[in-house]
């Protein structure tokens, strides 16, 4: 595998953030409640991680579990969180909004992207809830987001290699496609072979439960992923 592949690792604690750095991760996605699909972490956790690790940190902004069609109050909360995060020495924001029909809410997502600037924005796996992912890709581009985190609509990204290949081809370098979801050492190389893929994402939750206190398992699994690349 080429060593040009960047591996982003989702973490929800200071201990896992440190362990990911020790194991060789290239970037962190910092969240809370990964067992619920990820929520906005507290500012206290963001500050602890920023003080403890040197890796770039992208922070998830998601106000609640469940669907991605948010109320005005929830969108206002997300805007407030992004304003706060812009002053915390983070390197990116991960967010996204859908309409009730599960299409991309271009207007509301565009507002969040503009508010985050100059930080890059990743449109998260709300993308996988859309009904027409090729159209959704074009819609996400209209928001100004820089990348899309996606499993291709499947339970794991490895099950969607063909779909992800199609998305990368359609993107034509206009927006980065970040395959993620269920990746581990046994399947990560499949995604790394997709032409045009430069980044991959994993939380390793399918192999090492998020609440497992044994960090040696997490580090070992992450090192195995990196070795496979």
Buried (B, 14 or more C-beta within 10 A) or exposed (E): EEEEBBBBBBBBBBEBBBBBBBBBBBBBBBBBBBEBBBBBBEBEBBEBBBEEBEBBBBBBBBBBEEEBBBEEEBBEBBBEBBEBBBEEEBBBBBBBBBBEEBBBBBEBBBBBBEBBEEBBBBBBBBBBBBEEBEEBBBBBBEBBBBBBBBBBBBEBBBBBBEBBBBBBEBBEEEBBBBBBBBBBBEBBBBBBEBEBBBBBBBBBBBBBBBEEEEBEBBBBBBBBBBEBB
